[in-house]
């Protein structure tokens, strides 16, 4: 059985998940509410929480809400880490199949 805290966390992650889908244009609060199925007041609370934690921001020219640039940079760091590991694996495989 989900606790109230777990339900709240799930809703917060739902907002975060939707925000990842449209980094370039972000969402107006009403659009975010519609996309998540949450009320406008709930969106306000969760967006404020995400902004304070550094995971969401307002696009300066439009005031729409998006994933923050710093969060997007973290996602790029994950991709770079995976790419580096993939290169290491490929190099190891190549060495395994070299015949002496």
MOWO-V180747 format. One record per helix or strand of 2 or more residues. SS is the DSSP state (hx for helix, st for strand). FROM is the first residue (numbers start at 1). TO is the last residue. If there is no record, write none. Layout:
ss:SS from:FROM to:TO
ss:SS from:FROM to:TO
This chain:
ss:hx from:4 to:20
ss:hx from:29 to:36
ss:hx from:40 to:52
ss:st from:56 to:58
ss:st from:65 to:67
ss:hx from:69 to:96
